[in-house]
Amino acid sequence: MGLFDTIHLKTPLLCPACGAEIFDMQTKELGETMSDFRIGSVLTHSPVLSGILKERLWCDACHKAEKPGDSPLYLVIWHSVLAGVEQDPEKAASRLGSVDRLDLIGWLDQAQRRERKWKSRFYHLHSDVRKWREHLAEKDKPVPGEPGESEETKERRRSLRRLWSLEEEILKAPDPLGALIEKHEPKKEDDEDDVPVFGW
């Protein structure tokens, strides 16, 4: 059967049969690596360097209504970059011939922003997992202190220790690791930028 890659579209395609908006489409034309792509993504396993690949538009609404259509779709590839997804062959040809420096700058900017977001999420998650590990190792150990130290000073030490620890709701969660993962999930407004530009 083979694997599908997914193309996420900022501007939806409209099904010519029922008018439904289609924001995601699957294809086997880009290397079948179960990758996610957007316009501007580098297609590391693309069968062509530059050109137009013909695909078929899948409409879930038509399929559920048992009226599957057979609408053509055209993937525009410019120097191994997904430059467009068009429903009209003339528009696809025009898009292939109109890629310019501004497109490249925009795609590069997208790639850099995505990379920064992914790095930030990774380092914050890594830091929190390390704190959780340290918490597990230290939770039963007494707070270090000096002999004869007052309870007030000990409490200040505990408070200082908590400053560098995880939030209480994570530490007291039934599944702290699950709570950490949920904390670092991308926000809904970041969905557009969450797919790596290289499809990894």
C-alpha angles and dihedrals in degrees: 000000000000134000128285130226118211126226115201115206126206091196109044125233116234119230106238090213102050106004095241116156114244116200098168132039134181127221141175092202098088103062104290096250099136088247129153120231140181133187103292095031119136109241101216094182100035114147090219132044095209128000145074125292120202117226137164124250114237115207114193092195092056091045092052089049087052091240102112112184130209104223118163122233130190126215111206114211121187117184091332092312121117098239100173151338113225136177094206122065093215091053089048091053091046091050091050091053096044103057106127143170093279090057090051093048090049093049092046090051090051091050093050093047091049091048091052092049093049092047092048092049091047095049094045092049091046091050093050093047089051090050090050091051090049090048091054091049094047105033096095096040117097118248106263115246145151122272110267093017115157122249089242091059091046090052090051089053090050091049091050090050090051091053090070095040133087124276115280093240089060095045092049095042117117087237109028094178091052089049090052092051091048090049090057098043112120116264118247092250089055094055093101093057097038097086110086112242091232093052094244 
